[in-house]
């Protein structure tokens, strides 16, 4: 099996010093393996297991020899034991995917290879997994296998229909009946991604989207966003580095609103059971025409940690977000658009069934604005003070995969914004149903 020999050599590279130690401990067995004497190598490795040596290196070696001997069920049994070992899980899943292909269990093979393709710990293994997914798609007579983050262009179309209880975000102080505020809306989003370059562990990708949101009554709140970005990825001392340029063009009710240029820099790494993500993003904003008060700069710092607990995924994050914009000055009033925000977020995903995910999340933001706003507040009194806000949101998402390409979803979100200006305080809920379809 020349294919397996190449994959086995790749795995030794990924394991680094850990596997090198395993080789030194079992030099004779390794020599037997390299010379093609697999039965003798298996005997030596099994003696270690029988003697009570059940370290991950030993289990991996036994599974590898069984695989070379085409004893797939025995190999599966040993690789499955490594799924609970965080440092060996990805490699075990790759080999279990390989075994699933041999057993013609296409569904399991897809799941294993897809998971391997979504990690960044072993870039070369990720590339091989993507190639395997592409091969599976070619072999599948229905050609309905979804390949995430593949080398081919990825395009999907999503739409939502919903009801917004307070699209204007108007304060309760005005005592306007909710029936006069709520409005229905629909959204359409077209997203695309294409791999432009792939050299060893370095990737260059383009991605972008077009998003339109339109209200039934409050058409002045209709928004459109066009995004395009190019990203470069590479590895450095165990970190996955993603950097690039992101451009946003925004319209409000068909009129140019503002343009934004972001330069994101992101680091990702897995520490045992914890997934770490760090981000720094400076940005430049240019308000269009009468929205020139939006012009200025921004920067964002993010620290994120995630954990997997079987069918549960927990993610928490902290963000520091700061803006420095011109602000809006009228004859009598001043409005600041330069908040400095501390943001906490938490999200729990429950993979309730293979095709059904439930997501619960919350977001809390404490913001202080630059300068002193001066305006006629909700109590009809002129007020001048530095604007401060506490924002809290909860959301529930239900995603159901109807097929490998079609996803149905339900969304509910509740927001509560408290401020020292009554004018800016509001409560808002949004409920929506939608669907998304991924094209080849």
KEGU-77453 format. One record per residue (C-alpha): residue number from 1; residue in one letter; x, y, z. Coordinates in steps of 0.001 Angstrom, whole numbers. Example, Ala and Ser with C-alpha at 12.3 -4.5 7.8 and 13.67 -1.06 7.14 Angstrom:
# residues 2
ATOM  mifi  rodren        x        y        z
ATOM     1       A    12300    -4500     7800
ATOM     2       S    13670    -1060     7140
# end
This chain:
# residues 440
ATOM  mifi  rodren        x        y        z
ATOM     1       X        0        0        0
ATOM     2       X     2213     2868    -1227
ATOM     3       X     -432     5426     -241
ATOM     4       X     -367     4251     3371
ATOM     5       X     3442     4315     3468
ATOM     6       X     3406     7997     2455
ATOM     7       X      747     8776     5048
ATOM     8       X     2681     6866     7738
ATOM     9       X     5789     8927     6983
ATOM    10       X     3735    12117     7275
ATOM    11       X     2459    11046    10682
ATOM    12       X     5989    10593    12003
ATOM    13       X     6783    14158    11008
ATOM    14       X     3717    15508    12817
ATOM    15       X     4450    13609    16002
ATOM    16       X     7891    15184    16245
ATOM    17       X     9946    14402    19310
ATOM    18       X     7162    12371    20957
ATOM    19       X     7250     9758    18207
ATOM    20       X    11025     9920    18121
ATOM    21       X    11043     8774    21751
ATOM    22       X     8729     5909    20817
ATOM    23       X    11193     4881    18095
ATOM    24       X    14116     4807    20506
ATOM    25       X    12129     2667    22966
ATOM    26       X    11193      144    20304
ATOM    27       X    14159      319    17964
ATOM    28       X    14061    -3346    17095
ATOM    29       X    10343    -3308    16333
ATOM    30       X    10796     -191    14236
ATOM    31       X    13599    -1823    12274
ATOM    32       X    11330    -4799    11613
ATOM    33       X     8587    -2442    10464
ATOM    34       X    10897     -518     8112
ATOM    35       X    12228    -3745     6624
ATOM    36       X     8706    -4972     5929
ATOM    37       X     8652    -7644     8633
ATOM    38       X     5295    -6505     9994
ATOM    39       X     4344    -9697    11818
ATOM    40       X     7584    -9676    13768
ATOM    41       X     7129    -5960    14543
ATOM    42       X     3582    -6653    15766
ATOM    43       X     4798    -9402    18072
ATOM    44       X     7346    -7069    19676
ATOM    45       X     4844    -4235    20148
ATOM    46       X     2185    -6575    21607
ATOM    47       X     4717    -7868    24145
ATOM    48       X     4999    -4325    25475
ATOM    49       X     1202    -4035    25729
ATOM    50       X      966    -7368    27551
ATOM    51       X     3663    -6150    29948
ATOM    52       X     1394    -3241    30891
ATOM    53       X     2923     -558    28688
ATOM    54       X     -170     1171    27278
ATOM    55       X     1279     4548    26513
ATOM    56       X     -254     6309    23486
ATOM    57       X     2947     5737    21470
ATOM    58       X     2631     1983    21952
ATOM    59       X    -1086     1912    21091
ATOM    60       X     -409     3930    17960
ATOM    61       X     2378     1572    16853
ATOM    62       X      181    -1495    17287
ATOM    63       X    -2630      116    15289
ATOM    64       X     -209     1104    12531
ATOM    65       X     1144    -2438    12160
ATOM    66       X    -2361    -3910    12091
ATOM    67       X    -3197    -1429     9358
ATOM    68       X     -186    -2535     7321
ATOM    69       X    -1366    -6131     7724
ATOM    70       X    -4836    -5093     6456
ATOM    71       X    -6387    -6215     9738
ATOM    72       X    -8715    -3221     9774
ATOM    73       X   -10940    -4167    12703
ATOM    74       X    -7934    -4710    14976
ATOM    75       X    -6397    -1446    13777
ATOM    76       X    -9683      387    14398
ATOM    77       X    -9825     -954    17969
ATOM    78       X    -6378      459    18798
ATOM    79       X    -6795     3824    17044
ATOM    80       X   -10164     4303    18778
ATOM    81       X    -8372     4145    22138
ATOM    82       X    -6437     7283    21146
ATOM    83       X    -9553     9427    20662
ATOM    84       X    -9454    10319    24363
ATOM    85       X    -5808    11417    24103
ATOM    86       X    -5804    15110    23143
ATOM    87       X    -2336    15039    21596
ATOM    88       X    -3205    11991    19486
ATOM    89       X    -6863    12553    18650
ATOM    90       X    -6383    14198    15241
ATOM    91       X    -3917    11571    14027
ATOM    92       X    -6203     8765    15257
ATOM    93       X    -9183    10301    13465
ATOM    94       X    -7192    10471    10246
ATOM    95       X    -6360     6762    10374
ATOM    96       X    -9917     5873    11362
ATOM    97       X   -11035     7772     8258
ATOM    98       X    -8577     5763     6182
ATOM    99       X    -9943     2520     7654
ATOM   100       X   -13531     3665     6997
ATOM   101       X   -12670     4163     3313
ATOM   102       X   -11251      637     3154
ATOM   103       X   -14432     -703     4787
ATOM   104       X   -16529     1382     2339
ATOM   105       X   -18088     3269     5259
ATOM   106       X   -18220     6553     3341
ATOM   107       X   -20289     8418     5926
ATOM   108       X   -17802     7732     8732
ATOM   109       X   -14838     8465     6466
ATOM   110       X   -16301    11839     5598
ATOM   111       X   -16884    12739     9245
ATOM   112       X   -13343    11793    10299
ATOM   113       X   -11580    13505     7394
ATOM   114       X   -13783    16579     7679
ATOM   115       X   -12853    16981    11345
ATOM   116       X    -9164    16614    10520
ATOM   117       X    -9511    19208     7745
ATOM   118       X   -10968    21755    10194
ATOM   119       X    -8003    21690    12595
ATOM   120       X    -4836    23740    12209
ATOM   121       X    -2511    21783    14481
ATOM   122       X    -1088    19647    11648
ATOM   123       X    -1255    21642     8368
ATOM   124       X      158    18884     6157
ATOM   125       X    -2226    16303     7574
ATOM   126       X    -5021    18798     6952
ATOM   127       X    -4041    18974     3276
ATOM   128       X    -4059    15189     2951
ATOM   129       X    -7491    15039     4626
ATOM   130       X    -8827    17632     2174
ATOM   131       X    -7496    15540     -707
ATOM   132       X    -9225    12472      742
ATOM   133       X   -12490    14405     1006
ATOM   134       X   -12143    15435    -2635
ATOM   135       X   -11581    11792    -3622
ATOM   136       X   -14648    10727    -1660
ATOM   137       X   -16751    13361    -3404
ATOM   138       X   -15625    12102    -6809
ATOM   139       X   -16462     8505    -5905
ATOM   140       X   -19876     9295    -4441
ATOM   141       X   -22417     8706    -7203
ATOM   142       X   -24787    11332    -5832
ATOM   143       X   -21938    13839    -5376
ATOM   144       X   -23685    15332    -2349
ATOM   145       X   -20797    15327      103
ATOM   146       X   -20141    18741     1581
ATOM   147       X   -16433    19559     1754
ATOM   148       X   -15722    22294     4274
ATOM   149       X   -12715    24583     3719
ATOM   150       X   -11731    22645      616
ATOM   151       X    -9421    23622    -2224
ATOM   152       X   -12362    24149    -4586
ATOM   153       X   -14410    27361    -4510
ATOM   154       X   -17041    27325    -1757
ATOM   155       X   -20248    29278    -2348
ATOM   156       X   -23426    29374     -309
ATOM   157       X   -26651    31340     -374
ATOM   158       X   -28601    32077     2810
ATOM   159       X   -31907    33798     3455
ATOM   160       X   -33922    34701     6571
ATOM   161       X   -37437    35949     7272
ATOM   162       X   -38141    37482    10655
ATOM   163       X   -39871    39911    12975
ATOM   164       X   -38032    42736    14773
ATOM   165       X   -39841    44184    17804
ATOM   166       X   -37912    47471    17810
ATOM   167       X   -35841    48059    14654
ATOM   168       X   -35417    51761    15461
ATOM   169       X   -34033    50866    18918
ATOM   170       X   -36258    53560    20392
ATOM   171       X   -36412    54164    24119
ATOM   172       X   -39237    52901    26312
ATOM   173       X   -39384    56460    27707
ATOM   174       X   -41380    57518    24642
ATOM   175       X   -44105    55003    25564
ATOM   176       X   -44849    54103    21952
ATOM   177       X   -47017    50956    21624
ATOM   178       X   -44996    47952    20490
ATOM   179       X   -47455    47341    17641
ATOM   180       X   -46293    50623    16082
ATOM   181       X   -42609    49713    16348
ATOM   182       X   -42339    46095    15250
ATOM   183       X   -41635    45306    11634
ATOM   184       X   -40969    42256     9509
ATOM   185       X   -37754    41890     7535
ATOM   186       X   -35908    39592     5208
ATOM   187       X   -32209    39016     4626
ATOM   188       X   -30306    37540     1699
ATOM   189       X   -26626    36688     1913
ATOM   190       X   -24290    35352     -777
ATOM   191       X   -20919    34117      484
ATOM   192       X   -17913    32885    -1454
ATOM   193       X   -14457    31503     -669
ATOM   194       X   -11628    30445    -2967
ATOM   195       X    -8147    29143    -2263
ATOM   196       X    -5750    31204    -4364
ATOM   197       X    -2516    29523    -3354
ATOM   198       X    -1422    26488    -1399
ATOM   199       X     2304    25918     -815
ATOM   200       X     3157    23447     1960
ATOM   201       X     1777    24998     5161
ATOM   202       X     1070    28433     3649
ATOM   203       X    -2396    29244     2315
ATOM   204       X    -3665    32324      523
ATOM   205       X    -7425    32655      458
ATOM   206       X   -10022    35070     -825
ATOM   207       X   -13436    35346      752
ATOM   208       X   -16289    37810      558
ATOM   209       X   -20008    38259      895
ATOM   210       X   -22961    40433      -55
ATOM   211       X   -25615    40940     2637
ATOM   212       X   -28928    42737     2206
ATOM   213       X   -31494    43377     4955
ATOM   214       X   -34815    45013     4103
ATOM   215       X   -37721    46021     6343
ATOM   216       X   -41351    46089     5345
ATOM   217       X   -42287    49504     6841
ATOM   218       X   -39063    51145     8041
ATOM   219       X   -37322    51211     4669
ATOM   220       X   -34961    53959     5892
ATOM   221       X   -33277    51220     7970
ATOM   222       X   -32552    48968     4978
ATOM   223       X   -28873    48040     4920
ATOM   224       X   -26467    46454     2458
ATOM   225       X   -22875    45323     2990
ATOM   226       X   -20316    44211      425
ATOM   227       X   -17202    42553     1845
ATOM   228       X   -14013    41301      218
ATOM   229       X   -10845    40084     1901
ATOM   230       X    -7577    38281     1182
ATOM   231       X    -5879    36244     3911
ATOM   232       X    -2489    34612     4262
ATOM   233       X    -1975    31655     6597
ATOM   234       X     1174    30053     7925
ATOM   235       X     2541    28319    11020
ATOM   236       X     5018    29622    13579
ATOM   237       X     6203    27676    16643
ATOM   238       X     2967    25734    16893
ATOM   239       X      723    28740    16249
ATOM   240       X    -1549    29039    13242
ATOM   241       X    -1207    32622    11961
ATOM   242       X    -3888    34281     9845
ATOM   243       X    -3395    37815     8568
ATOM   244       X    -4937    39810     5784
ATOM   245       X    -6927    42783     4549
ATOM   246       X   -10714    43126     4807
ATOM   247       X   -12731    45796     2958
ATOM   248       X   -16371    46670     3746
ATOM   249       X   -18705    48889     1724
ATOM   250       X   -21935    49784     3545
ATOM   251       X   -25150    51376     2350
ATOM   252       X   -28136    52710     4321
ATOM   253       X   -31430    52816     2406
ATOM   254       X   -29473    52729     -863
ATOM   255       X   -27210    55660       93
ATOM   256       X   -23498    55269      707
ATOM   257       X   -23034    54991     4495
ATOM   258       X   -19365    54262     5251
ATOM   259       X   -16381    52291     4017
ATOM   260       X   -14092    50361     6295
ATOM   261       X   -10647    48793     5921
ATOM   262       X    -9560    46241     8539
ATOM   263       X    -6119    44625     8850
ATOM   264       X    -6724    41533    11030
ATOM   265       X    -3945    39513    12651
ATOM   266       X    -4988    36243    14293
ATOM   267       X    -3183    33505    16228
ATOM   268       X    -4617    30050    16990
ATOM   269       X    -3214    27160    19000
ATOM   270       X    -4414    24124    20908
ATOM   271       X    -3129    23649    24464
ATOM   272       X    -4175    20129    25478
ATOM   273       X    -7977    20352    25696
ATOM   274       X    -8121    24144    25263
ATOM   275       X    -8374    25950    21932
ATOM   276       X    -6845    29427    22070
ATOM   277       X    -7481    32289    19656
ATOM   278       X    -5919    35765    19839
ATOM   279       X    -6777    38639    17507
ATOM   280       X    -5600    42180    16892
ATOM   281       X    -7407    44227    14236
ATOM   282       X    -6754    47894    13467
ATOM   283       X    -9313    49544    11218
ATOM   284       X    -9922    52709     9214
ATOM   285       X   -13397    54132     8566
ATOM   286       X   -14512    56714     6038
ATOM   287       X   -18064    58081     6328
ATOM   288       X   -19740    58879     3041
ATOM   289       X   -21280    62259     2207
ATOM   290       X   -23570    63340     5067
ATOM   291       X   -22230    60477     7213
ATOM   292       X   -18746    61965     7455
ATOM   293       X   -19098    61977    11249
ATOM   294       X   -18419    58213    11110
ATOM   295       X   -14879    58770     9789
ATOM   296       X   -11982    57753    11997
ATOM   297       X   -10034    54748    13248
ATOM   298       X   -10705    51672    15349
ATOM   299       X    -8866    48745    16852
ATOM   300       X    -9916    45507    18489
ATOM   301       X    -8173    43021    20788
ATOM   302       X    -9713    39577    21331
ATOM   303       X    -8800    36653    23566
ATOM   304       X   -10850    33472    23101
ATOM   305       X   -10796    30003    24654
ATOM   306       X   -12803    26934    23649
ATOM   307       X   -13334    23426    24973
ATOM   308       X   -14970    20252    23621
ATOM   309       X   -16943    18009    25979
ATOM   310       X   -18152    15221    23737
ATOM   311       X   -21329    16564    22115
ATOM   312       X   -20862    19985    23750
ATOM   313       X   -18647    22854    22610
ATOM   314       X   -18065    25803    24946
ATOM   315       X   -16448    29052    23794
ATOM   316       X   -15750    32151    25881
ATOM   317       X   -14071    35387    24858
ATOM   318       X   -13080    38856    25965
ATOM   319       X   -12787    41787    23542
ATOM   320       X   -11462    45296    23919
ATOM   321       X   -12926    47467    21163
ATOM   322       X   -12082    51141    20752
ATOM   323       X   -13077    53730    18128
ATOM   324       X   -11952    57288    17472
ATOM   325       X   -14422    58966    15116
ATOM   326       X   -15287    62564    14323
ATOM   327       X   -18727    62577    15916
ATOM   328       X   -21739    64656    14919
ATOM   329       X   -22098    68308    15882
ATOM   330       X   -25241    70311    15196
ATOM   331       X   -26133    73850    16161
ATOM   332       X   -27119    72894    19714
ATOM   333       X   -26154    69235    20178
ATOM   334       X   -23138    66918    20149
ATOM   335       X   -23267    63153    19512
ATOM   336       X   -20240    60931    20089
ATOM   337       X   -19611    57850    17911
ATOM   338       X   -16362    56815    19636
ATOM   339       X   -17073    54118    22228
ATOM   340       X   -14456    52168    24154
ATOM   341       X   -16017    48805    24973
ATOM   342       X   -15173    45805    27127
ATOM   343       X   -17081    42815    25755
ATOM   344       X   -17647    39372    27270
ATOM   345       X   -19146    36546    25235
ATOM   346       X   -20060    32925    25929
ATOM   347       X   -21486    30294    23594
ATOM   348       X   -22515    26666    24100
ATOM   349       X   -23195    24375    21132
ATOM   350       X   -24944    21068    21727
ATOM   351       X   -24669    18547    18898
ATOM   352       X   -27967    16970    19921
ATOM   353       X   -28079    14707    16879
ATOM   354       X   -25755    14289    13880
ATOM   355       X   -27986    16644    11867
ATOM   356       X   -29269    18893    14665
ATOM   357       X   -27329    21554    16610
ATOM   358       X   -28620    23780    19421
ATOM   359       X   -26687    26955    20279
ATOM   360       X   -27114    29164    23335
ATOM   361       X   -25129    32364    23651
ATOM   362       X   -24826    35642    25493
ATOM   363       X   -22966    38909    24999
ATOM   364       X   -22320    41650    27537
ATOM   365       X   -20763    44997    26645
ATOM   366       X   -19797    47911    28864
ATOM   367       X   -19057    51046    26836
ATOM   368       X   -17867    54565    27601
ATOM   369       X   -17965    57178    24830
ATOM   370       X   -15345    59822    24158
ATOM   371       X   -16336    63416    24876
ATOM   372       X   -19581    64655    26373
ATOM   373       X   -22817    64160    24491
ATOM   374       X   -25156    67146    24595
ATOM   375       X   -28746    66516    23546
ATOM   376       X   -32418    66748    24445
ATOM   377       X   -32980    63618    26537
ATOM   378       X   -36159    61569    26906
ATOM   379       X   -37377    63774    29758
ATOM   380       X   -37347    66812    27410
ATOM   381       X   -34377    68299    29287
ATOM   382       X   -31010    69278    27813
ATOM   383       X   -28399    66921    29196
ATOM   384       X   -24635    66997    28792
ATOM   385       X   -22548    64079    30020
ATOM   386       X   -20142    61384    28939
ATOM   387       X   -22292    58614    27479
ATOM   388       X   -22115    55206    29216
ATOM   389       X   -23956    52021    28356
ATOM   390       X   -24476    48436    29517
ATOM   391       X   -25663    46110    26774
ATOM   392       X   -26796    42503    27323
ATOM   393       X   -28012    40061    24687
ATOM   394       X   -29076    36404    24695
ATOM   395       X   -29641    34248    21645
ATOM   396       X   -30814    30776    20682
ATOM   397       X   -30042    29125    17337
ATOM   398       X   -31391    25811    16091
ATOM   399       X   -29724    24410    12969
ATOM   400       X   -31021    21349    11162
ATOM   401       X   -29125    19813     8261
ATOM   402       X   -31811    18709     5813
ATOM   403       X   -29184    17357     3433
ATOM   404       X   -25436    17659     2978
ATOM   405       X   -26008    20979     1195
ATOM   406       X   -29227    22389     2659
ATOM   407       X   -29423    23782     6197
ATOM   408       X   -32597    25024     7936
ATOM   409       X   -32368    27307    10961
ATOM   410       X   -34337    29154    13629
ATOM   411       X   -32998    32205    15486
ATOM   412       X   -34180    34097    18569
ATOM   413       X   -32382    37058    20138
ATOM   414       X   -33226    39381    23022
ATOM   415       X   -31386    42664    23722
ATOM   416       X   -31464    45099    26626
ATOM   417       X   -29500    48367    26497
ATOM   418       X   -29209    50542    29626
ATOM   419       X   -27620    54002    29446
ATOM   420       X   -27226    57209    31405
ATOM   421       X   -29199    58911    28609
ATOM   422       X   -32833    57775    28568
ATOM   423       X   -32938    58488    24847
ATOM   424       X   -30597    55590    24098
ATOM   425       X   -32174    52970    26356
ATOM   426       X   -34158    50257    24602
ATOM   427       X   -35317    46660    24614
ATOM   428       X   -35521    44563    21483
ATOM   429       X   -36281    41010    20412
ATOM   430       X   -35855    39369    17044
ATOM   431       X   -37153    36040    15787
ATOM   432       X   -36395    34538    12391
ATOM   433       X   -36418    31379    10312
ATOM   434       X   -34080    30747     7428
ATOM   435       X   -32271    28384     5126
ATOM   436       X   -28848    28185     3529
ATOM   437       X   -27643    26148      561
ATOM   438       X   -24039    25355     -299
ATOM   439       X   -23145    25027    -3929
ATOM   440       X   -20274    22913    -5193
# end
